[in-house]
Amino acid sequence: MTNVEWVEMLSVIPPDQQNQIVVILHNGCEVMVETIARIEANFLVIRGRVGGTIEEGRGFFLPFSQMLYMRIEREVKISELKGMFGETFADRKSNLDELEVEVEIAVVPPVAIPVAVVREKKPTPAGGDDPASVARALLMERIRAGRNSIGRPDGK
């Protein structure tokens, strides 16, 4: 994103919700925003804290070039997101009505699978259909098979 796009995005977030923003940088660092102090052409000046710490009230100068994305750290309703951008459901519906979209459905003929490729499904081991019990039973089978092959001179 360009610096102008970051500034535009920051301008749509209401001031009372700016303390719920988390900025993620390219290096994976998360910065929790308390207050946006200033938005410059190339960087953002905030008061906040680094994610995973309790050291609040730190000052950050975040270059837009290092910002990967922002998120709102709470559950957000779709109507809230649309409201931030001044879009209502009626506006969106009228925009969709104006679009003309052609949809093509590709019909793909069924492919014959050679009989040699089809594998038989192994019966599930004793213990039920629970994935944990199936995994446990398969692991026990491998351990037993390994123990049985250790004593043989041919290794089989």
Secondary structure as GFF3:
##gff-version 3
##sequence-region A 1 156
A	DSSP	alpha_helix	3	12	.	.	.	ID=ss1
A	DSSP	three_ten_helix	15	20	.	.	.	ID=ss2
A	DSSP	beta_strand	21	25	.	.	.	ID=ss3
A	DSSP	beta_strand	30	39	.	.	.	ID=ss4
A	DSSP	beta_strand	43	50	.	.	.	ID=ss5
A	DSSP	beta_strand	58	63	.	.	.	ID=ss6
A	DSSP	three_ten_helix	64	66	.	.	.	ID=ss7
A	DSSP	beta_strand	67	72	.	.	.	ID=ss8
A	DSSP	alpha_helix	78	84	.	.	.	ID=ss9
A	DSSP	alpha_helix	89	98	.	.	.	ID=ss10
A	DSSP	alpha_helix	131	150	.	.	.	ID=ss11
###
